[in-house]
Amino acid sequence: MTDAMRVSSPITGTDKTLTFETGKLAQLADGAVTARIGDTVLLATVAANRSVRDGIDFFPLTVDIEERAYAAGKIPGAYFRREGKPSDQAVLICRLIDRPLRPSFPKGFRNEVQVVGTVFSADQENPHDVLAINAASAALMISGIPFDGPVGAVRLAYSTDGVWMPHPTFAEGDASTFEIVVAGRALSDSVETDIAIMMVEAGGTEGSFEMYADGAPKVDEDVLADGLEKAKLWIRESINLQREMVKMYVAERGPIETIPYTVFRDYEDDVMARVEAVGASKIGEANQLTSKAPRAEALSAATAEIVAEL
């Protein structure tokens, strides 16, 4: 079995440590990284198709989070002991991961990519959603899939004392008035690089109104701007740790080869003008037919004529 490669870094302002590990699990995937904060452990795997499916005019990125009962030391209560469908929270986490990752792929990239996060351990204290963003980015960085990363993410909770807390526990989040999740990527290769914020999700907690009534400080524009600026510190820490892991991976396995792919470009204005000049009238005549079958035949014939002329 291949020896695992592990990197760790303390999270500034907390007693927690962020850890990435690769080289031991899911070795048939293009990239696989296990991430840990506290006793919450998640495996992120990524895989890409080497060819493009016919008719694909978008980037088919699929993100899935597998929340397992065993991660919390439980057994499903159903008769067959099966896991149920993804929870609403799992669906929202998938979207949270998708948003900062999707724009980091090359424009025109059409190969199907799957990102799967499997929760191995949930300590009931540290959330796994932000951890999954960092783990997915780390897995993409060693996968050979074209990816303009790394991407780092952090959750901040605004306490009743007016302090932004990084990577809060569930209890700390419930005791705060406001939470934000911020993701971004580096603008340079420097360790002290500035961070470009790519995604922000924010909202008040369930008990925020009661806390405000008791005198807790409110989150205005200045406070929120301060939180976004402070988030860059912890995003940078995640990015630097991912880069450290990539260096260790390259030293152990050799250079990471980018998978072969084709870039699909959108139609340019001159191409659209030529298509309209040749086919606008033909398509228009076909669309005037009210019967479905004759209209479909006419559209197919018009399309064939346009392709032949161009």
HELIX and SHEET records of a PDB file:
HELIX    1   1 ALA A   69  ALA A   72  5                                   4    
HELIX    2   2 ASP A   88  LEU A  101  1                                  14    
HELIX    3   3 ARG A  102  SER A  104  5                                   3    
HELIX    4   4 ASP A  129  MET A  141  1                                  13    
HELIX    5   5 PHE A  170  ASP A  174  1                                   5    
HELIX    6   6 SER A  208  ALA A  213  1                                   6    
HELIX    7   7 GLU A  221  ARG A  253  1                                  33    
HELIX    8   8 ASP A  269  ASN A  287  1                                  19    
HELIX    9   9 LYS A  292  GLU A  309  1                                  18    
SHEET    1   A 6 MET A   5  PRO A  10  0                                        
SHEET    2   A 6 THR A  17  THR A  22 -1                                        
SHEET    3   A 6 GLY A  31  ILE A  37 -1                                        
SHEET    4   A 6 THR A  40  ALA A  48 -1                                        
SHEET    5   A 6 VAL A 113  SER A 121 -1                                        
SHEET    6   A 6 LEU A  61  GLU A  66  1                                        
SHEET    1   B 4 TRP A 164  PRO A 166  0                                        
SHEET    2   B 4 VAL A 151  TYR A 158 -1                                        
SHEET    3   B 4 PHE A 178  ALA A 186 -1                                        
SHEET    4   B 4 ILE A 195  GLY A 204 -1                                        
END                                                                             
